[in-house]
Amino acid sequence: MGALIFIFLLAFVHAEFASASSPIFGPRQVTGLLGGSVKVKCFYPRTSVNRHSRKYWCKESARQCATIISSNGFVARPYEGRASLTDYPENGIFIIEISQLQQRDIGSYKCGVGLNDRGLSFRVKLDVSEDAVMPEEAQLFYAEQHGSVTMTCAFGNQYASARKYLCKMTKSQCLNIIDTYGKIDPSYKGRILLSNLETPGSFSIIMTQLTKSDSGLYLCGAGNYGAEGESKKLDLHVYEESLVPNKQPIVMGVQGGSVSVECHYDPKENNTIKYWCKWKERGCTQLINNLGYVPDDYEGRIVLHDSPESGMYTIILNQLRKEDEGYYWCIADGQHERKSTTELKIVEGKPSLEANNEIQALVGSPLNITCSYECKYVLYEKYWCKWKNSGCKPLIVSEQNQTGVTVGCDKDRRTFTVNFDEVSLTDQGWYWCGVKNEGHYGETYAVYLQVHGEPLNSEEIPSTAEAPQDTVIPGINAENRGEVLKEAKVAAAPESSADSQGGNKHSSLLLSILVPLGVLFLLLVTIFAIVKLRIFKHSDLVSVGSYRTNISMTDFENVRQFGAKDNVCMEDAHETQIGGKDEYVTTTGSPKEADKSRKTKRGSKEEVEMAYSTFLLIADDIPPPRSSQET
């Protein structure tokens, strides 16, 4: 007899343990009014297998658990028309509703997932009451291990200033977990938060980094438990979910060093807000989010790297101080929100990355910033990035970019540097050197670059080549834009620069005038020499009186050709014998005018040719010379 009792108790304990450890979760007990209805919510993990598996509701007996209704469409005959089962696979929940309750409906049931009751299930006790007042049932909360849960309680305006609390039920008492007086159970420190809501008398409790031991029945209340006030039952079930990685609850860093924390979220909810906050007894101070928010006192110290493809974002905090110790929360505010907590401890030691934490530079000067690393990071990926509140964008490695900034690594010296060809004012800011390993961010070190010096006005005026092609200036077209910009550049130069360049400017102007004139003069001399040479080849030496010259033989031919016409004109001509060295001059005007013309043309080639032509025409009429004595 004793052996039978032991076997029965062992089977009961095993059934209770299996029910408690099962990922299927529902209310431990539900109560409905006679002739009324009752609803039962059963939760299950949202895996692809569970979503398509059979869901059922069965009634236990000594031999079996007879199916009442299932998601395959089966309904037991006594329950036709008064039982229904609705599945919500996207939420991981199915609801059973029983109406027209009878006394024979009282008993023990199971809600489960699988082909039979030997699969995943949860035991539920159903009671039917004839009383007019229904007992209050516990509110169910279903959360994954290492995940988080948010529970809300409301008690009305009369409890706006009363103490708010959360306690966990045991067999004999309700142990205080947290209250508004600042009392927190040590095992929940850093992973639970109580906050008053806008509605007076209402508050919320957020519990994160959940473990299996957190499952159980809780009371949230206003006032003091067992004395005065009100309370409400909260039934929390924590199930093990293999898809959720185990978080590292504690990270350690050294002063001046850095730490990185990985936060996980559902990659299907990439559009949700992700942020990191520092836990306090009465709140959680937000330090950064994926929208670019960073408090002023954390500028250059913190960054958020989001990896939507892996459902993870990484928080890096550097320049660590002793006051940074504490608890920090990762929060992804999605439909299935996930929160995790990490404790940061500052320990003795020195950073594994080292560099000058503040560097001064002048505008236009070259600059190299060096970061050294320890041997343990030899195989790690190294990078330099420029910090912004929206992230830290890596600089290009071993390739020169448009800003003249390059990054290089010297493995022999275990250093990696960022090099600036010419420092500009826009280069000022925070720069991080860091290491990565297989996509995971490691240690970082922050350096602040302070740039001094004002740019020179004359050097910063853009040249024609630097001017944007689509820039339109009123009154300036594409043809004269270069000249106008050149003139503007000269006009904008300092007076001292203009004075120093004045002599060179005038010299250049004089040289630009004299050179073309010299070239033109040489060209004319060359042409004259060529013409003169050609004339000399076709000419004979002729003596007219005392005048000797070279006359082209073609001139004789032209004179003979037109000699008859010229003879007609010679009849009216007045002749004057000058004698001596003077020449014969033919004129059609008065002697006074002839004399005037002679003074103008005396000694010219034209007078020689004309005189010689006249001489040929009248040569036959001239008597031979008498003697050298005659006049």
C-alpha positions, 0 to 999 in steps of 0.5 A: 500500500505504501509503495502505491502511494509513493508511486502515485505521489512520484507520478503527481510530482513528475506531472507537476514538474513537466507542466511547470517546465513545459514551454506551453503556458496558461492559467493555473485555474479559471472560474466561470458562472453556471450557465455562463462562459469562460475563456482560456489563453494558452501561450506557446513559443513562436517557432515555425514548427509550433505555428503549424502544429495541432493545438488542442484542449482535452479533459483529464481522466484516470485513464487518458485526456479526452480531446474536447476540441482541436485546431484540426476542426474536431469537436466532441459531441457534448461540446458541439455548439458551445466550444471553440478554439482560435489560433493566433500563430503570429502572437504565439497564443490560442484561445479556448472558449466554453459557453453554457457551463454546467456542473459536469464541466468542472475538472482538470484540463490540458491545453497543448500543442502536438498530435496527442496529450503526451506532447507539450501541454499545460494543466488548467483547473476549471471551476463552475460557480453559482455565486454572483461575484466572480473571483479575480483571476491572475493576469498572465505574462509569458516571457522568454528566458534572458528576455524581459517583461513589462507588467502594468498595474492601476489602482485609481486616483485615491492611491496616487501618493500611496506606496507602490510595490511588487512582491512574490508569493510564497507559501506563507508570505509575499516577499518584497521585490521593489517599491517606490521607497527605494527598497530592492531585493538584491537578486533583482538589483539592476534588472527591475524598474518601477515607474509611475505612469501619467495616470494617477495611481498607475505604475509599471514594472519592467523586469529583464534578464529573466531566469526560470526561477523568476516564474511564479505568482506576484502581487503588485499593489498600492499601500502595504500588503496585508494591512491596507490598500489594494493588490493584483495577481500577476502570473509570470511564466519564463520559458527557455527559448533557444533563439535568444542567446544568453547575455553576458551579465557582467562586463569589465573595463579599465579607466580610460579604456572601453567596453562593448555590449551586444544587444539583440532584437527581432530582425523583422522589427528593424524599424523599431527604436533601439536605445541604451540607458543607465539603470537607477533605482527610480528610472533609466537614463537614456544615453544613446538611441538609433535616431542619433540622440547622445547627451552632451556629456557623452559626446565622443564617448559612445556609439551605436552600431546596428546590424539589422541582418543579424538582429543585433546592435552593439554599444561601445562606451570608451574613456571609462571613468569610475562613475560609469560603474552600474547597470545598463539596459538594452531596449528594443521598443518593438511589438515583442520588445526585448530588454536585457541588462548588463553590469559594468565594473571598472577594474585596475589595469590599463587599456590595450590600445594607446594613443595621445588622447588630445592632439593640436594641429595647424591648418594646412599642415600634415599630420599623423596620428598613431595608435599602438596595440598589444600582441593579443590584437595582432590578428584582429581587424584594425580601423580608424573612424571619425565619431558622429552622434549617428555613428563612427564612420570608418576611414578608408584603409591604404587608399587616399580619399578625396579629403587626403586622409589615409589609414595604414598599419605597421605590423612590425611596430604594432601600430596603425595610423591615420595620415592627413596631407593637409589639416583643415578646420573640418577635420577637427573632432573625435577620432577612434582607433579600434579593433574588430574580430569576426564582425564583433566590435572590440576595444576602442580608444578616443582621440580629440583633434584640435585644429588651430589657425585661420585660412588666408583669404587670397589662397582660399579664393577658388580659381577658375578650375575650382569654380562649380560649372553650374554656378551662375553669376548675374552678368557673367556668361560662360565665355568671360566667367574665367576672366571675371573670376580672375579679376575678382581674385586680384581685387580680393587680394590684400593691398600689400600683395598688390603693391609687391606685385605692381612692378612685375605687373607693369613689366609684364605689360611693357614686355607684352607690347614690345615683343609683338612690335619687335617681331613685326619690325623684323618681319617688315625688314625681311620682306623689304630685303626679299623684294629688294633682292628680286629687283636687283636681279632684274635691273641695270645700272643707269646714270642720269646726270649726276644721279645713279640708281638701279632701274628695272628693265620692265620699267623701260618696257612700260615706258615704250608701251605707253610712250605715244600717250605720254608724248601728247601730254608733253606738248603742254608741259612747261620745261625748266632747265635747272642745270648742274646737279638739278634734274628736269621736272615736268609739271602741268601747273605754274612754276611756283607749284612745280617748285613746291612739288619738286621740293617735296619729291626731290631725291625720290625714286619716282622722280628719277624714273619719271625724269629718265622716261622723259629723257628717252622720249625726247632723246632724238630732239636733243642735239649732241653736246658741243663741248665741256665748255658750253653751258 
